[in-house]
């Protein structure tokens, strides 16, 4: 029986012209999946960047689960 893919918490920042930066914690298996998730939620003309990751302890404190997207 294969193991389920492990999720990690990636920090993605979204920049839109004339607005403040927004940073999201995204639980996905890879950074590319996390970026794609945030890009699909954003409007045209925005840029999304991978800026870091969260530790396991922080993920537990925030009670994040796989496929969660949370504004931080």
Biopython code that builds the backbone (N, CA, C, O; Angstrom):
import numpy as np
from Bio.PDB.StructureBuilder import StructureBuilder

atoms = [
    (1, "UNK", "N", (0.845, -1.176, 0.000)),
    (1, "UNK", "CA", (0.000, 0.000, 0.000)),
    (1, "UNK", "C", (0.892, 1.241, 0.000)),
    (1, "UNK", "O", (1.694, 1.404, 0.919)),
    (2, "UNK", "N", (0.780, 2.123, -1.000)),
    (2, "UNK", "CA", (1.652, 3.302, -1.067)),
    (2, "UNK", "C", (1.290, 4.335, 0.000)),
    (2, "UNK", "O", (0.141, 4.462, 0.422)),
    (3, "UNK", "N", (2.323, 5.064, 0.413)),
    (3, "UNK", "CA", (2.107, 6.118, 1.408)),
    (3, "UNK", "C", (1.471, 7.337, 0.756)),
    (3, "UNK", "O", (1.676, 7.607, -0.428)),
    (4, "UNK", "N", (0.707, 8.058, 1.541)),
    (4, "UNK", "CA", (0.107, 9.309, 1.059)),
    (4, "UNK", "C", (1.209, 10.363, 0.952)),
    (4, "UNK", "O", (2.167, 10.349, 1.724)),
    (5, "UNK", "N", (1.069, 11.250, 0.014)),
    (5, "UNK", "CA", (2.050, 12.322, -0.160)),
    (5, "UNK", "C", (2.042, 13.236, 1.060)),
    (5, "UNK", "O", (0.981, 13.637, 1.538)),
    (6, "UNK", "N", (3.218, 13.558, 1.552)),
    (6, "UNK", "CA", (3.313, 14.452, 2.705)),
    (6, "UNK", "C", (3.134, 15.899, 2.254)),
    (6, "UNK", "O", (3.632, 16.315, 1.208)),
    (7, "UNK", "N", (2.429, 16.625, 3.053)),
    (7, "UNK", "CA", (2.212, 18.038, 2.762)),
    (7, "UNK", "C", (3.162, 18.877, 3.601)),
    (7, "UNK", "O", (3.464, 18.544, 4.747)),
    (8, "UNK", "N", (3.619, 19.956, 3.018)),
    (8, "UNK", "CA", (4.470, 20.915, 3.711)),
    (8, "UNK", "C", (3.811, 22.284, 3.602)),
    (8, "UNK", "O", (3.015, 22.533, 2.696)),
    (9, "UNK", "N", (4.151, 23.162, 4.532)),
    (9, "UNK", "CA", (3.564, 24.504, 4.525)),
    (9, "UNK", "C", (4.536, 25.465, 3.838)),
    (9, "UNK", "O", (5.640, 25.703, 4.328)),
    (10, "UNK", "N", (4.117, 26.003, 2.715)),
    (10, "UNK", "CA", (4.910, 26.968, 1.965)),
    (10, "UNK", "C", (4.316, 28.356, 2.150)),
    (10, "UNK", "O", (3.097, 28.518, 2.209)),
    (11, "UNK", "N", (5.180, 29.346, 2.241)),
    (11, "UNK", "CA", (4.737, 30.737, 2.332)),
    (11, "UNK", "C", (4.807, 31.351, 0.943)),
    (11, "UNK", "O", (5.867, 31.383, 0.318)),
    (12, "UNK", "N", (3.669, 31.838, 0.470)),
    (12, "UNK", "CA", (3.562, 32.433, -0.857)),
    (12, "UNK", "C", (3.102, 33.879, -0.693)),
    (12, "UNK", "O", (2.086, 34.146, -0.051)),
    (13, "UNK", "N", (3.857, 34.810, -1.278)),
    (13, "UNK", "CA", (3.483, 36.226, -1.240)),
    (13, "UNK", "C", (2.914, 36.631, -2.590)),
    (13, "UNK", "O", (3.463, 36.294, -3.639)),
    (14, "UNK", "N", (1.804, 37.357, -2.547)),
    (14, "UNK", "CA", (1.132, 37.838, -3.757)),
    (14, "UNK", "C", (1.281, 39.353, -3.794)),
    (14, "UNK", "O", (0.976, 40.048, -2.825)),
    (15, "UNK", "N", (1.760, 39.852, -4.938)),
    (15, "UNK", "CA", (1.949, 41.291, -5.122)),
    (15, "UNK", "C", (1.033, 41.751, -6.243)),
    (15, "UNK", "O", (1.043, 41.212, -7.350)),
    (16, "UNK", "N", (0.241, 42.766, -5.921)),
    (16, "UNK", "CA", (-0.624, 43.377, -6.922)),
    (16, "UNK", "C", (-0.354, 44.867, -6.911)),
    (16, "UNK", "O", (-0.147, 45.463, -5.854)),
    (17, "UNK", "N", (-0.357, 45.451, -8.062)),
    (17, "UNK", "CA", (-0.037, 46.865, -8.199)),
    (17, "UNK", "C", (-0.950, 47.727, -7.332)),
    (17, "UNK", "O", (-2.165, 47.532, -7.328)),
    (18, "UNK", "N", (-0.377, 48.671, -6.606)),
    (18, "UNK", "CA", (-1.082, 49.638, -5.764)),
    (18, "UNK", "C", (-1.787, 49.006, -4.570)),
    (18, "UNK", "O", (-2.705, 49.605, -4.010)),
    (19, "UNK", "N", (-1.379, 47.828, -4.180)),
    (19, "UNK", "CA", (-1.953, 47.184, -2.998)),
    (19, "UNK", "C", (-0.833, 46.615, -2.142)),
    (19, "UNK", "O", (0.292, 46.429, -2.606)),
    (20, "UNK", "N", (-1.160, 46.343, -0.887)),
    (20, "UNK", "CA", (-0.178, 45.745, 0.008)),
    (20, "UNK", "C", (0.070, 44.296, -0.373)),
    (20, "UNK", "O", (-0.764, 43.646, -1.003)),
    (21, "UNK", "N", (1.244, 43.803, 0.027)),
    (21, "UNK", "CA", (1.565, 42.395, -0.208)),
    (21, "UNK", "C", (0.730, 41.525, 0.711)),
    (21, "UNK", "O", (0.478, 41.875, 1.864)),
    (22, "UNK", "N", (0.306, 40.387, 0.186)),
    (22, "UNK", "CA", (-0.440, 39.410, 0.981)),
    (22, "UNK", "C", (0.370, 38.125, 1.011)),
    (22, "UNK", "O", (0.892, 37.686, -0.014)),
    (23, "UNK", "N", (0.472, 37.526, 2.186)),
    (23, "UNK", "CA", (1.221, 36.283, 2.322)),
    (23, "UNK", "C", (0.285, 35.189, 2.812)),
    (23, "UNK", "O", (-0.494, 35.387, 3.744)),
    (24, "UNK", "N", (0.375, 34.031, 2.165)),
    (24, "UNK", "CA", (-0.462, 32.886, 2.483)),
    (24, "UNK", "C", (0.401, 31.699, 2.889)),
    (24, "UNK", "O", (1.487, 31.496, 2.346)),
    (25, "UNK", "N", (-0.085, 30.924, 3.839)),
    (25, "UNK", "CA", (0.499, 29.630, 4.165)),
    (25, "UNK", "C", (-0.317, 28.597, 3.409)),
    (25, "UNK", "O", (-1.531, 28.498, 3.592)),
    (26, "UNK", "N", (0.349, 27.831, 2.563)),
    (26, "UNK", "CA", (-0.332, 26.868, 1.700)),
    (26, "UNK", "C", (0.234, 25.476, 1.977)),
    (26, "UNK", "O", (1.442, 25.262, 1.875)),
    (27, "UNK", "N", (-0.634, 24.538, 2.323)),
    (27, "UNK", "CA", (-0.219, 23.157, 2.596)),
    (27, "UNK", "C", (-0.358, 22.326, 1.318)),
    (27, "UNK", "O", (-1.466, 21.977, 0.909)),
    (28, "UNK", "N", (0.763, 22.020, 0.705)),
    (28, "UNK", "CA", (0.792, 21.190, -0.505)),
    (28, "UNK", "C", (2.040, 20.311, -0.468)),
    (28, "UNK", "O", (2.922, 20.512, 0.368)),
    (29, "UNK", "N", (2.112, 19.344, -1.368)),
    (29, "UNK", "CA", (3.239, 18.424, -1.428)),
    (29, "UNK", "C", (4.490, 19.099, -1.995)),
    (29, "UNK", "O", (5.602, 18.812, -1.551)),
    (30, "UNK", "N", (4.315, 19.993, -2.971)),
    (30, "UNK", "CA", (5.464, 20.669, -3.584)),
    (30, "UNK", "C", (5.220, 22.175, -3.647)),
    (30, "UNK", "O", (4.087, 22.647, -3.551)),
    (31, "UNK", "N", (6.308, 22.906, -3.809)),
    (31, "UNK", "CA", (6.219, 24.358, -3.910)),
    (31, "UNK", "C", (5.483, 24.776, -5.186)),
    (31, "UNK", "O", (4.760, 25.772, -5.184)),
    (32, "UNK", "N", (5.664, 24.025, -6.270)),
    (32, "UNK", "CA", (4.988, 24.351, -7.522)),
    (32, "UNK", "C", (3.472, 24.238, -7.375)),
    (32, "UNK", "O", (2.728, 25.066, -7.900)),
    (33, "UNK", "N", (3.019, 23.212, -6.660)),
    (33, "UNK", "CA", (1.578, 23.062, -6.419)),
    (33, "UNK", "C", (1.045, 24.213, -5.571)),
    (33, "UNK", "O", (-0.057, 24.706, -5.812)),
    (34, "UNK", "N", (1.820, 24.637, -4.586)),
    (34, "UNK", "CA", (1.410, 25.750, -3.732)),
    (34, "UNK", "C", (1.303, 27.041, -4.542)),
    (34, "UNK", "O", (0.335, 27.788, -4.402)),
    (35, "UNK", "N", (2.292, 27.300, -5.383)),
    (35, "UNK", "CA", (2.252, 28.495, -6.234)),
    (35, "UNK", "C", (1.051, 28.453, -7.175)),
    (35, "UNK", "O", (0.370, 29.463, -7.356)),
    (36, "UNK", "N", (0.790, 27.306, -7.767)),
    (36, "UNK", "CA", (-0.320, 27.174, -8.701)),
    (36, "UNK", "C", (-1.664, 27.392, -7.999)),
    (36, "UNK", "O", (-2.575, 27.982, -8.580)),
    (37, "UNK", "N", (-1.793, 26.925, -6.770)),
    (37, "UNK", "CA", (-3.024, 27.118, -6.003)),
    (37, "UNK", "C", (-3.291, 28.595, -5.765)),
    (37, "UNK", "O", (-4.414, 29.062, -5.950)),
    (38, "UNK", "N", (-2.264, 29.334, -5.354)),
    (38, "UNK", "CA", (-2.436, 30.764, -5.080)),
    (38, "UNK", "C", (-2.680, 31.530, -6.370)),
    (38, "UNK", "O", (-3.498, 32.449, -6.398)),
    (39, "UNK", "N", (-1.984, 31.164, -7.433)),
    (39, "UNK", "CA", (-2.202, 31.846, -8.718)),
    (39, "UNK", "C", (-3.629, 31.642, -9.220)),
    (39, "UNK", "O", (-4.211, 32.544, -9.822)),
    (40, "UNK", "N", (-4.188, 30.470, -8.977)),
    (40, "UNK", "CA", (-5.558, 30.220, -9.443)),
    (40, "UNK", "C", (-6.577, 31.034, -8.645)),
    (40, "UNK", "O", (-7.665, 31.314, -9.147)),
    (41, "UNK", "N", (-6.242, 31.418, -7.413)),
    (41, "UNK", "CA", (-7.130, 32.230, -6.583)),
    (41, "UNK", "C", (-6.995, 33.722, -6.878)),
    (41, "UNK", "O", (-7.892, 34.497, -6.549)),
    (42, "UNK", "N", (-5.895, 34.131, -7.488)),
    (42, "UNK", "CA", (-5.593, 35.548, -7.694)),
    (42, "UNK", "C", (-6.188, 36.058, -8.997)),
    (42, "UNK", "O", (-6.524, 35.289, -9.898)),
    (43, "UNK", "N", (-6.307, 37.372, -9.067)),
    (43, "UNK", "CA", (-6.794, 38.013, -10.288)),
    (43, "UNK", "C", (-5.632, 38.225, -11.248)),
    (43, "UNK", "O", (-4.468, 38.094, -10.870)),
    (44, "UNK", "N", (-5.960, 38.551, -12.484)),
    (44, "UNK", "CA", (-4.918, 38.817, -13.469)),
    (44, "UNK", "C", (-4.100, 40.042, -13.060)),
    (44, "UNK", "O", (-4.625, 40.974, -12.451)),
    (45, "UNK", "N", (-2.834, 40.032, -13.395)),
    (45, "UNK", "CA", (-1.974, 41.166, -13.087)),
    (45, "UNK", "C", (-1.280, 41.054, -11.745)),
    (45, "UNK", "O", (-0.620, 41.999, -11.313)),
    (46, "UNK", "N", (-1.414, 39.927, -11.081)),
    (46, "UNK", "CA", (-0.729, 39.725, -9.810)),
    (46, "UNK", "C", (0.462, 38.807, -10.022)),
    (46, "UNK", "O", (0.507, 38.022, -10.969)),
    (47, "UNK", "N", (1.419, 38.924, -9.125)),
    (47, "UNK", "CA", (2.592, 38.058, -9.155)),
    (47, "UNK", "C", (2.664, 37.296, -7.844)),
    (47, "UNK", "O", (2.416, 37.863, -6.780)),
    (48, "UNK", "N", (2.998, 36.024, -7.912)),
    (48, "UNK", "CA", (3.117, 35.184, -6.714)),
    (48, "UNK", "C", (4.542, 34.662, -6.614)),
    (48, "UNK", "O", (5.124, 34.211, -7.601)),
    (49, "UNK", "N", (5.097, 34.729, -5.405)),
    (49, "UNK", "CA", (6.472, 34.297, -5.154)),
    (49, "UNK", "C", (6.524, 33.373, -3.951)),
    (49, "UNK", "O", (5.805, 33.569, -2.971)),
    (50, "UNK", "N", (7.374, 32.373, -4.033)),
    (50, "UNK", "CA", (7.662, 31.523, -2.890)),
    (50, "UNK", "C", (8.658, 32.265, -2.014)),
    (50, "UNK", "O", (9.736, 32.632, -2.481)),
    (51, "UNK", "N", (8.313, 32.493, -0.739)),
    (51, "UNK", "CA", (9.194, 33.264, 0.137)),
    (51, "UNK", "C", (9.711, 32.458, 1.326)),
    (51, "UNK", "O", (10.549, 32.952, 2.082)),
    (52, "UNK", "N", (9.229, 31.228, 1.507)),
    (52, "UNK", "CA", (9.722, 30.432, 2.616)),
    (52, "UNK", "C", (8.809, 29.269, 2.931)),
    (52, "UNK", "O", (7.939, 28.891, 2.146)),
    (53, "UNK", "N", (9.039, 28.711, 4.118)),
    (53, "UNK", "CA", (8.244, 27.576, 4.583)),
    (53, "UNK", "C", (8.050, 27.707, 6.082)),
    (53, "UNK", "O", (8.747, 28.474, 6.746)),
    (54, "UNK", "N", (7.098, 26.955, 6.605)),
    (54, "UNK", "CA", (6.837, 26.952, 8.043)),
    (54, "UNK", "C", (7.364, 25.661, 8.652)),
    (54, "UNK", "O", (7.397, 24.622, 7.992)),
    (55, "UNK", "N", (7.770, 25.730, 9.896)),
    (55, "UNK", "CA", (8.237, 24.542, 10.609)),
    (55, "UNK", "C", (7.051, 23.656, 10.974)),
    (55, "UNK", "O", (5.902, 24.098, 10.951)),
    (56, "UNK", "N", (7.340, 22.404, 11.308)),
    (56, "UNK", "CA", (6.277, 21.480, 11.711)),
    (56, "UNK", "C", (5.562, 21.966, 12.963)),
    (56, "UNK", "O", (4.348, 21.811, 13.092)),
    (57, "UNK", "N", (6.325, 22.560, 13.895)),
    (57, "UNK", "CA", (5.707, 23.062, 15.121)),
    (57, "UNK", "C", (4.702, 24.178, 14.831)),
    (57, "UNK", "O", (3.617, 24.215, 15.413)),
    (58, "UNK", "N", (5.070, 25.075, 13.936)),
    (58, "UNK", "CA", (4.165, 26.167, 13.572)),
    (58, "UNK", "C", (2.929, 25.635, 12.860)),
    (58, "UNK", "O", (1.821, 26.123, 13.083)),
    (59, "UNK", "N", (3.115, 24.647, 12.012)),
    (59, "UNK", "CA", (1.974, 24.032, 11.315)),
    (59, "UNK", "C", (1.013, 23.428, 12.325)),
    (59, "UNK", "O", (-0.202, 23.568, 12.189)),
    (60, "UNK", "N", (1.539, 22.769, 13.320)),
    (60, "UNK", "CA", (0.684, 22.175, 14.357)),
    (60, "UNK", "C", (-0.055, 23.254, 15.142)),
    (60, "UNK", "O", (-1.242, 23.106, 15.434)),
    (61, "UNK", "N", (0.642, 24.339, 15.487)),
    (61, "UNK", "CA", (0.005, 25.416, 16.247)),
    (61, "UNK", "C", (-1.120, 26.072, 15.459)),
    (61, "UNK", "O", (-2.150, 26.436, 16.026)),
    (62, "UNK", "N", (-0.925, 26.222, 14.159)),
    (62, "UNK", "CA", (-1.949, 26.819, 13.302)),
    (62, "UNK", "C", (-3.034, 25.820, 12.902)),
    (62, "UNK", "O", (-4.053, 26.200, 12.324)),
    (63, "UNK", "N", (-2.808, 24.534, 13.215)),
    (63, "UNK", "CA", (-3.747, 23.451, 12.901)),
    (63, "UNK", "C", (-4.049, 23.383, 11.405)),
    (63, "UNK", "O", (-5.204, 23.266, 10.996)),
    (64, "UNK", "N", (-2.994, 23.457, 10.601)),
    (64, "UNK", "CA", (-3.137, 23.366, 9.152)),
    (64, "UNK", "C", (-3.209, 21.907, 8.724)),
    (64, "UNK", "O", (-2.527, 21.052, 9.288)),
    (65, "UNK", "N", (-4.023, 21.635, 7.742)),
    (65, "UNK", "CA", (-4.176, 20.298, 7.161)),
    (65, "UNK", "C", (-3.808, 20.377, 5.682)),
    (65, "UNK", "O", (-3.671, 21.467, 5.127)),
    (66, "UNK", "N", (-3.651, 19.222, 5.052)),
    (66, "UNK", "CA", (-3.344, 19.192, 3.618)),
    (66, "UNK", "C", (-4.389, 19.972, 2.818)),
    (66, "UNK", "O", (-5.585, 19.904, 3.102)),
    (67, "UNK", "N", (-3.927, 20.694, 1.839)),
    (67, "UNK", "CA", (-4.739, 21.504, 0.917)),
    (67, "UNK", "C", (-5.339, 22.754, 1.569)),
    (67, "UNK", "O", (-6.196, 23.398, 0.965)),
    (68, "UNK", "N", (-4.916, 23.110, 2.768)),
    (68, "UNK", "CA", (-5.374, 24.359, 3.395)),
    (68, "UNK", "C", (-4.610, 25.541, 2.802)),
    (68, "UNK", "O", (-3.433, 25.433, 2.458)),
    (69, "UNK", "N", (-5.308, 26.666, 2.693)),
    (69, "UNK", "CA", (-4.714, 27.937, 2.295)),
    (69, "UNK", "C", (-5.159, 28.951, 3.340)),
    (69, "UNK", "O", (-6.357, 29.150, 3.541)),
    (70, "UNK", "N", (-4.213, 29.585, 3.997)),
    (70, "UNK", "CA", (-4.572, 30.524, 5.050)),
    (70, "UNK", "C", (-3.753, 31.808, 4.915)),
    (70, "UNK", "O", (-2.540, 31.770, 4.707)),
    (71, "UNK", "N", (-4.439, 32.936, 5.037)),
    (71, "UNK", "CA", (-3.795, 34.248, 5.035)),
    (71, "UNK", "C", (-3.056, 34.430, 6.367)),
    (71, "UNK", "O", (-3.630, 34.251, 7.441)),
    (72, "UNK", "N", (-1.784, 34.784, 6.270)),
    (72, "UNK", "CA", (-1.011, 35.006, 7.515)),
    (72, "UNK", "C", (-0.469, 36.412, 7.554)),
    (72, "UNK", "O", (0.203, 36.789, 8.515)),
]
sb = StructureBuilder()
sb.init_structure("model")
sb.init_model(0)
sb.init_chain("A")
sb.init_seg("    ")
for serial, (resi, resn, name, xyz) in enumerate(atoms, 1):
    if name == "N":
        sb.init_residue(resn, " ", resi, " ")
    sb.init_atom(name, np.array(xyz, "f"), 0.0, 1.0, " ", f" {name:<3s}", serial, name[0])
structure = sb.get_structure()
